[in-house]
């Protein structure tokens, strides 16, 4: 399978294969704690992260939730 070109937080990014959101966090060595994920302007709920596969051309935003007052 050829590389997948995506946009990750506004920057071009290449994946060597199709991965799930959980696998993307592992690949990036990021903790998924307190994170929100948006793919193509749609929030992807955490219970779908394992089965949701990233596709060619997807625009992905990874956002860390920060509490404050």
N, C-alpha and C positions, 0 to 999 in steps of 0.2 A: 504494500500500500504506500502511496506517495505521501509526502508531507501535507499537513493541513495548515492553511494560512487563516489566522483569526486576528481579531483586534482585541487586545487585552488592556483594559484601562486606558484606551485611547492610543495605544501603540501597536504596530504590527508585531505579531508573534507567530512562530512556527511550532507546530507539534509534529512529532515523528509518526504518530498514529492517532486514531480516534480514541478519546478518553472520556471518562465520566467527570463530573464536577469534583467528586471526591479524589479521583486520580490526579486531576489538575492541581488541587491543593498539595498533594503529595509530591508531584513533580516540581512545583514551585517552592517546596519546603516551607509552606505556610501553615499555620494553625488555622483551622476553620472556626475556632471559638470566636463568638461575637461577630461573625461575618455574615454579610448578605450578598447574594449573587443575583445579578441581572443578566439575562441573555436576550439580545435583540429587543431591548426595552421592556422585557417582561421579567418580573421577580420570579425566581425559581425557589420554591419552598424546600427547606432542608430535608424533608422526608423523601424528596425526589432526587436528591443529589447523587445517590448511588446508581440510579438507573438512567439519569439524564445524560445523553451522549452529546458531546460538542461536535459540531459539523463545520465543514469548510465555510469560511466567510462569516461565522458567528461573531457578533460584537458582544464581548463579555466585560462586565464591570464587577470587580470584587471590592466590596466596601466594608470597612470595619466600623461597627456601631460603637459610638462613644457616648457615654452618659455625661450629663452635665446639668448645670442649673443656672 
